[in-house]
Amino acid sequence: MNRKKWLIFILLPVLLIIFMSQPALAVAVNNGLLGYGSRGPTVSELQKELHQAGYYPEGIISGYFGSLTLSAVTRLEMKNKLPVDGRVGWAEWSVLNNSNSTKRTSTKLSRMVLSFYCVDYTGDRRSYDSLQANSQLIDHVATFDYQISGNGNINGNISPEALKLAKSRGVKTIMLVHNINGSIDGFSAYSAISNRANRNRLIGDIVTKLKKYGFDGVNIDLEGIPAQGRQSYTTLLHELGEILQQEKKLLTVAIPAKTYDNPSDHWSGAYDYKAIGSIADHVVIMSYDEHWFGGAPGPVASLPWVVKVMDYAVITIPRSKILMGIGCFGYDWSAPGQGKAVTWQAMNGLISRYGNVQWDNYSSAPHLVYWKDGRKHDVWYENSSSLAIKLNLVNNYNLGGIAFWRLGLEDQSFWKTVYSKLK
């Protein structure tokens, strides 16, 4: 070995030690890498993942890649026989994703699929038939069975056929508790959660029914809670979550979509994403009804809007817990404020009859215009093309999966798309 090579061989380890000891030199943000000195929501996500995987016992989510985070990354690299350079790239993320996905819930596809089960009228078997036909792709089924009252009681009856079928097919059963009685009853929900006695009654009733019927968990779908119920809603989840954790039951929630936090907002102010994300096992973000039947015509869930919703969600809720809401429906407006729901399946008949389907590039959504009885109808809906784009987002954001409303509204083109994107 010549003199120059010998010096390099001796000095290289020393130089590496000096390099790693100098924060100003160890910043690694190029080529998608995170390193000492990096800042931002991606660092926060890294810290959450490291903590969940057991490499970061301090659990401080600061958004700053400092010495504690560096130590955690180094532990991960050493344990998994990766190059120990303290920088986070695809290899480190891959280890974390695999480690934490094992600790979460195993899924039939690469992402979780939660489906909502509903019986709208006596003899309505649409949800049952869909569950029976597609259970091999479904991880959880949430049965829309129980309605909350203002005093904290929950009323309703289970769907025994659904539970029997789900259990026989290896689908986890989720008891859904809601506040919809023809319309959203935010007052009853607020009354039930803001009064301690009512809240205790509600929690006790939920736990009793979970045990009695063998549900694997609960979905709290309380919508339209007034803004002043923000702390009460968080308290409900915290108190219920502690009990369910002991009982080894899942706590899932369905919450409205939003692009930023305004605690005084009349529709979304009661839902503290950060607090909810720290408590619930799975968070269904209802990323639909951007335009609704009582408003002006427009896409149910345009791509730019969904992106904004998810951009906010991933900086406040762990990605692995987020289930993107998918609506298997659209709206047919005959005038502003005069819309009616139309299902994914029913759109086939409208298209066959009227044609004239257009694709809106900005919203990445299909659009149909037709005339009937001298009135113009404006229809916005979802199809396999718009669904595929949303599922790409699920993969790109590395979300936990999807939750869709609801079983029986879709057709096989829905399932083919889900399988092709999430297999």
C-alpha positions as CSV (number, residue, x, y, z in Angstrom):
1,M,0.0,0.0,0.0
2,N,1.5,3.3,-1.0
3,R,1.8,6.3,1.4
4,K,-1.2,8.2,0.0
5,K,-3.6,5.3,0.2
6,W,-2.3,4.5,3.7
7,L,-3.1,8.0,4.9
8,I,-6.6,7.9,3.4
9,F,-7.2,4.6,5.0
10,I,-6.2,6.0,8.4
11,L,-7.8,9.4,8.2
12,L,-11.2,8.4,6.6
13,P,-12.8,7.1,9.9
14,V,-11.5,10.2,11.7
15,L,-13.0,12.5,9.1
16,L,-16.3,10.6,9.3
17,I,-16.4,11.0,13.1
18,I,-15.7,14.7,12.8
19,F,-18.3,15.1,10.0
20,M,-21.0,13.4,12.1
21,S,-20.2,15.5,15.1
22,Q,-20.7,18.8,13.3
23,P,-24.4,19.8,13.1
24,A,-23.7,22.4,10.5
25,L,-22.1,19.9,8.2
26,A,-24.5,17.0,8.8
27,V,-27.7,18.6,7.3
28,A,-29.0,16.2,4.7
29,V,-32.0,17.4,2.8
30,N,-30.9,16.7,-0.8
31,N,-32.4,13.9,-2.9
32,G,-35.3,13.5,-0.5
33,L,-33.1,12.7,2.5
34,L,-33.7,13.9,6.0
35,G,-30.7,14.5,8.3
36,Y,-29.5,16.6,11.2
37,G,-31.0,20.1,11.0
38,S,-33.9,19.2,8.8
39,R,-37.3,20.7,9.8
40,G,-40.9,20.4,8.9
41,P,-44.0,18.1,8.9
42,T,-42.0,15.2,7.4
43,V,-39.7,15.2,10.3
44,S,-42.7,15.2,12.7
45,E,-44.0,12.2,10.8
46,L,-40.6,10.5,11.1
47,Q,-40.5,11.1,14.8
48,K,-44.0,9.6,15.2
49,E,-43.0,6.5,13.2
50,L,-39.7,6.1,15.1
51,H,-41.6,6.4,18.4
52,Q,-44.2,3.9,17.4
53,A,-41.5,1.4,16.3
54,G,-39.7,1.7,19.6
55,Y,-36.6,3.5,18.4
56,Y,-37.5,6.9,19.9
57,P,-38.5,6.4,23.5
58,E,-38.5,10.2,24.2
59,G,-41.4,10.6,21.8
60,I,-40.9,14.3,21.4
61,I,-42.7,15.4,18.2
62,S,-40.9,18.7,17.5
63,G,-40.6,18.7,13.7
64,Y,-36.8,19.3,14.2
65,F,-34.2,16.7,13.4
66,G,-31.9,17.1,16.4
67,S,-29.6,14.9,18.5
68,L,-32.5,12.8,19.9
69,T,-33.8,12.0,16.5
70,L,-30.4,11.3,15.2
71,S,-29.8,8.8,18.0
72,A,-33.1,7.1,17.1
73,V,-32.3,6.9,13.4
74,T,-28.9,5.5,14.3
75,R,-30.5,2.8,16.5
76,L,-32.8,1.8,13.6
77,E,-29.9,1.6,11.1
78,M,-27.7,-0.5,13.5
79,K,-30.5,-2.9,14.3
80,N,-31.5,-3.4,10.7
81,K,-28.0,-3.5,9.3
82,L,-28.3,-0.4,7.3
83,P,-25.4,2.0,6.6
84,V,-25.1,4.0,9.8
85,D,-25.0,7.6,8.5
86,G,-27.9,9.1,10.5
87,R,-29.7,10.0,7.3
88,V,-33.2,8.9,6.4
89,G,-34.0,7.8,2.9
90,W,-36.1,5.1,1.3
91,A,-34.4,2.2,3.2
92,E,-35.1,3.7,6.6
93,W,-38.7,4.6,5.6
94,S,-39.2,1.1,4.3
95,V,-38.1,-0.5,7.6
96,L,-40.4,1.8,9.6
97,N,-43.4,1.1,7.3
98,N,-42.9,-2.6,7.6
99,S,-42.3,-2.5,11.3
100,N,-45.3,-0.3,12.1
101,S,-47.7,-1.9,9.7
102,T,-47.1,-5.2,11.5
103,K,-48.1,-3.5,14.8
104,R,-51.2,-2.0,13.2
105,T,-53.9,-4.2,11.6
106,S,-53.1,-6.7,8.9
107,T,-54.9,-6.0,5.7
108,K,-56.1,-8.1,2.8
109,L,-54.7,-5.6,0.3
110,S,-51.7,-3.2,0.7
111,R,-54.0,-0.7,2.4
112,M,-57.0,-1.1,4.8
113,V,-60.5,-1.1,3.3
114,L,-63.3,-0.2,5.7
115,S,-66.8,-0.4,4.3
116,F,-70.0,1.0,5.7
117,Y,-73.0,-1.3,5.9
118,C,-76.5,0.2,5.9
119,V,-80.1,-1.0,5.6
120,D,-82.3,1.8,4.3
121,Y,-85.6,-0.1,4.2
122,T,-87.1,-3.4,5.0
123,G,-85.7,-6.0,2.6
124,D,-82.8,-3.8,1.5
125,R,-80.1,-6.3,0.8
126,R,-77.7,-4.2,-1.2
127,S,-75.1,-3.9,1.5
128,Y,-75.3,-7.6,2.3
129,D,-75.0,-8.7,-1.3
130,S,-72.0,-6.5,-1.8
131,L,-70.3,-7.8,1.4
132,Q,-70.9,-11.3,0.3
133,A,-69.5,-10.7,-3.1
134,N,-66.4,-8.6,-2.1
135,S,-65.5,-9.7,1.4
136,Q,-62.1,-10.9,0.2
137,L,-61.1,-7.3,-0.3
138,I,-62.7,-5.9,2.9
139,D,-60.9,-5.6,6.2
140,H,-63.6,-3.9,8.4
141,V,-67.3,-3.4,8.1
142,A,-69.0,-0.7,10.1
143,T,-72.7,-1.4,10.6
144,F,-74.9,1.7,10.6
145,D,-77.1,0.4,13.5
146,Y,-77.1,2.7,16.5
147,Q,-78.4,6.3,16.9
148,I,-77.4,8.5,19.9
149,S,-79.9,10.3,22.0
150,G,-79.4,13.5,24.0
151,N,-79.2,11.7,27.3
152,G,-76.4,9.4,26.2
153,N,-78.5,6.3,25.4
154,I,-78.0,4.6,22.0
155,N,-80.9,3.1,20.3
156,G,-81.2,0.6,17.4
157,N,-80.8,-3.0,16.5
158,I,-77.8,-4.9,15.2
159,S,-77.7,-6.4,11.7
160,P,-77.3,-10.1,12.6
161,E,-76.8,-11.2,9.0
162,A,-74.0,-8.8,8.4
163,L,-72.2,-9.8,11.6
164,K,-72.5,-13.5,10.9
165,L,-71.3,-13.1,7.3
166,A,-68.4,-10.8,8.3
167,K,-67.1,-13.1,11.0
168,S,-67.3,-16.1,8.7
169,R,-65.2,-14.2,6.1
170,G,-62.6,-12.8,8.4
171,V,-63.9,-9.2,8.3
172,K,-63.7,-7.2,11.5
173,T,-67.0,-5.9,12.7
174,I,-67.4,-2.3,13.8
175,M,-70.4,-0.9,15.7
176,L,-71.2,2.5,14.3
177,V,-72.8,5.1,16.6
178,H,-74.3,8.1,14.7
179,N,-76.6,11.1,15.2
180,I,-78.5,11.1,12.0
181,N,-82.3,10.9,12.1
182,G,-83.6,12.1,8.8
183,S,-81.0,14.9,9.2
184,I,-77.9,15.5,11.3
185,D,-78.8,16.1,14.9
186,G,-75.9,18.0,16.3
187,F,-77.8,19.2,19.3
188,S,-78.4,15.6,20.6
189,A,-74.8,14.7,20.1
190,Y,-73.6,17.8,22.0
191,S,-76.0,17.2,24.8
192,A,-74.8,13.6,25.1
193,I,-71.1,14.4,25.2
194,S,-71.0,17.7,27.1
195,N,-72.8,16.5,30.2
196,R,-70.6,14.1,32.3
197,A,-73.5,11.9,33.4
198,N,-74.8,11.6,29.8
199,R,-71.3,10.9,28.5
200,N,-70.7,8.2,31.1
201,R,-74.0,6.6,30.1
202,L,-73.0,6.8,26.4
203,I,-69.6,5.1,27.0
204,G,-71.2,2.4,29.2
205,D,-73.8,1.7,26.6
206,I,-71.2,1.4,23.9
207,V,-69.0,-0.9,25.9
208,T,-71.9,-3.1,26.9
209,K,-73.1,-3.6,23.3
210,L,-69.6,-4.2,22.0
211,K,-69.1,-7.1,24.5
212,K,-72.7,-8.5,24.1
213,Y,-72.5,-8.8,20.3
214,G,-68.8,-9.4,19.9
215,F,-67.9,-6.4,17.9
216,D,-64.2,-5.8,17.2
217,G,-64.6,-2.0,17.8
218,V,-66.7,1.1,17.4
219,N,-66.9,3.9,14.9
220,I,-68.0,7.2,16.4
221,D,-69.8,9.1,13.6
222,L,-71.1,12.2,15.4
223,E,-71.5,15.0,12.8
224,G,-72.5,18.6,13.1
225,I,-71.3,19.0,16.7
226,P,-71.3,22.7,17.4
227,A,-67.9,24.3,17.9
228,Q,-68.3,24.7,21.7
229,G,-68.3,20.9,21.9
230,R,-64.7,20.6,20.8
231,Q,-63.3,19.7,24.2
232,S,-66.2,17.5,25.1
233,Y,-65.8,15.5,21.9
234,T,-62.1,15.0,22.6
235,T,-62.9,14.0,26.2
236,L,-65.4,11.4,25.0
237,L,-62.8,9.8,22.7
238,H,-60.1,9.9,25.5
239,E,-62.3,8.3,28.1
240,L,-63.8,5.7,25.7
241,G,-60.4,5.0,24.2
242,E,-58.8,4.1,27.6
243,I,-61.6,1.5,28.2
244,L,-61.4,0.1,24.7
245,Q,-57.7,-0.3,24.9
246,Q,-58.1,-2.4,28.0
247,E,-60.8,-4.4,26.3
248,K,-58.6,-4.8,23.2
249,K,-61.3,-3.2,21.0
250,L,-60.7,-0.7,18.2
251,L,-61.7,3.0,18.4
252,T,-62.4,4.5,15.0
253,V,-64.0,7.8,14.2
254,A,-65.5,9.5,11.1
255,I,-64.8,13.2,11.0
256,P,-65.5,16.1,8.5
257,A,-62.9,17.1,6.0
258,K,-61.1,20.4,6.5
259,T,-58.1,22.1,5.1
260,Y,-57.1,24.0,8.2
261,D,-58.2,24.3,11.8
262,N,-60.7,26.9,12.8
263,P,-62.0,26.0,16.3
264,S,-64.9,28.4,15.9
265,D,-66.1,26.9,12.6
266,H,-69.8,25.8,13.0
267,W,-69.2,22.6,11.0
268,S,-65.7,21.4,11.6
269,G,-64.5,23.4,14.7
270,A,-65.4,20.7,17.2
271,Y,-63.0,18.2,15.6
272,D,-59.4,18.7,16.9
273,Y,-57.5,16.6,14.3
274,K,-54.3,16.5,16.4
275,A,-56.0,15.3,19.5
276,I,-58.2,12.8,17.6
277,G,-55.2,11.4,15.8
278,S,-53.4,10.8,19.1
279,I,-56.3,8.8,20.5
280,A,-58.2,6.9,17.8
281,D,-56.9,3.7,16.1
282,H,-58.3,4.7,12.7
283,V,-59.6,8.1,11.5
284,V,-62.0,8.2,8.6
285,I,-61.8,11.6,7.0
286,M,-65.0,12.2,5.1
287,S,-63.4,13.7,2.0
288,Y,-66.6,14.1,0.0
289,D,-69.5,16.5,-0.1
290,E,-67.3,19.3,-1.2
291,H,-70.5,20.2,-3.0
292,W,-73.7,18.9,-1.6
293,F,-77.3,18.5,-2.7
294,G,-78.4,21.7,-0.8
295,G,-75.8,23.9,-2.5
296,A,-74.6,24.8,-6.0
297,P,-73.7,22.1,-8.5
298,G,-70.0,21.0,-8.5
299,P,-67.8,18.0,-7.9
300,V,-68.4,15.9,-4.8
301,A,-64.7,15.6,-4.2
302,S,-62.4,17.5,-6.6
303,L,-58.8,16.5,-6.8
304,P,-57.4,20.0,-5.7
305,W,-59.7,20.0,-2.7
306,V,-58.9,16.4,-1.7
307,V,-55.2,17.3,-1.9
308,K,-55.7,20.2,0.4
309,V,-57.6,18.1,2.8
310,M,-54.9,15.4,2.9
311,D,-52.1,18.0,3.1
312,Y,-53.6,19.2,6.3
313,A,-54.5,15.8,7.6
314,V,-51.0,14.3,7.4
315,I,-49.4,17.0,9.4
316,T,-51.8,16.5,12.3
317,I,-52.7,12.8,12.2
318,P,-50.3,9.8,11.8
319,R,-50.6,8.7,8.1
320,S,-51.0,5.1,9.1
321,K,-54.3,6.0,10.9
322,I,-55.9,8.0,8.1
323,L,-58.5,6.4,6.0
324,M,-59.5,8.5,3.0
325,G,-63.3,8.7,2.7
326,I,-64.6,7.7,-0.7
327,G,-68.2,8.4,-1.8
328,C,-69.9,5.9,-4.1
329,F,-72.4,8.5,-5.1
330,G,-73.0,11.9,-6.8
331,Y,-75.7,14.5,-7.0
332,D,-78.1,15.4,-9.7
333,W,-79.0,19.1,-9.5
334,S,-82.0,20.5,-11.4
335,A,-81.3,23.9,-9.9
336,P,-78.9,25.3,-7.1
337,G,-80.1,23.9,-3.8
338,Q,-82.2,21.3,-5.5
339,G,-80.0,18.3,-5.8
340,K,-80.7,14.6,-5.2
341,A,-78.3,11.8,-4.5
342,V,-77.5,9.4,-7.3
343,T,-75.6,6.2,-6.7
344,W,-72.5,4.9,-8.6
345,Q,-74.7,2.1,-10.0
346,A,-77.5,4.3,-11.0
347,M,-75.2,6.5,-13.1
348,N,-75.0,3.7,-15.7
349,G,-78.7,4.1,-16.5
350,L,-78.4,7.9,-16.8
351,I,-75.4,7.6,-19.1
352,S,-77.1,5.1,-21.3
353,R,-80.2,7.3,-21.6
354,Y,-78.6,10.7,-22.0
355,G,-74.9,10.3,-22.8
356,N,-73.1,13.6,-23.0
357,V,-70.5,12.6,-20.3
358,Q,-67.7,15.1,-19.9
359,W,-64.4,14.9,-18.0
360,D,-63.5,18.0,-16.0
361,N,-59.7,18.1,-16.0
362,Y,-59.4,20.6,-13.1
363,S,-61.4,18.6,-10.7
364,S,-60.5,15.2,-12.2
365,A,-64.2,14.2,-12.0
366,P,-66.9,13.1,-14.5
367,H,-69.7,15.4,-15.3
368,L,-73.0,14.8,-17.0
369,V,-75.5,17.4,-18.3
370,Y,-79.0,16.4,-19.6
371,W,-82.4,18.0,-20.1
372,K,-85.7,16.7,-18.7
373,D,-89.1,18.4,-18.8
374,G,-87.4,21.6,-20.0
375,R,-85.0,21.7,-17.1
376,K,-81.3,21.4,-17.2
377,H,-79.8,18.7,-14.9
378,D,-76.2,19.0,-13.8
379,V,-74.7,15.8,-12.5
380,W,-71.4,15.3,-10.7
381,Y,-70.4,11.9,-9.6
382,E,-67.5,9.4,-9.1
383,N,-66.4,6.7,-11.5
384,S,-63.5,4.3,-11.9
385,S,-61.3,7.0,-13.4
386,S,-61.8,9.5,-10.6
387,L,-61.5,6.7,-8.0
388,A,-58.2,5.6,-9.5
389,I,-56.8,9.1,-9.1
390,K,-57.9,9.2,-5.5
391,L,-56.3,5.8,-4.8
392,N,-53.1,7.1,-6.2
393,L,-53.2,9.8,-3.6
394,V,-53.7,7.2,-0.9
395,N,-50.5,5.4,-2.0
396,N,-48.6,8.6,-2.6
397,Y,-49.5,10.0,0.9
398,N,-48.8,6.6,2.4
399,L,-52.2,6.6,4.1
400,G,-53.6,3.7,6.1
401,G,-56.3,3.0,3.5
402,I,-59.8,4.0,2.5
403,A,-63.3,4.0,3.9
404,F,-66.2,4.2,1.5
405,W,-69.9,5.1,1.8
406,R,-71.4,2.6,1.3
407,L,-71.7,-1.1,0.5
408,G,-74.2,-1.7,-2.3
409,L,-74.0,1.7,-4.0
410,E,-71.0,0.6,-6.1
411,D,-70.6,-1.9,-8.9
412,Q,-67.8,-4.2,-9.9
413,S,-65.8,-1.4,-11.7
414,F,-65.3,0.1,-8.2
415,W,-63.8,-3.2,-6.9
416,K,-61.6,-3.8,-9.9
417,T,-60.2,-0.3,-9.4
418,V,-59.6,-0.8,-5.7
419,Y,-57.9,-4.1,-6.4
420,S,-55.7,-2.8,-9.2
421,K,-54.5,0.2,-7.1
422,L,-54.2,-1.3,-3.6
423,K,-53.1,-4.9,-4.4
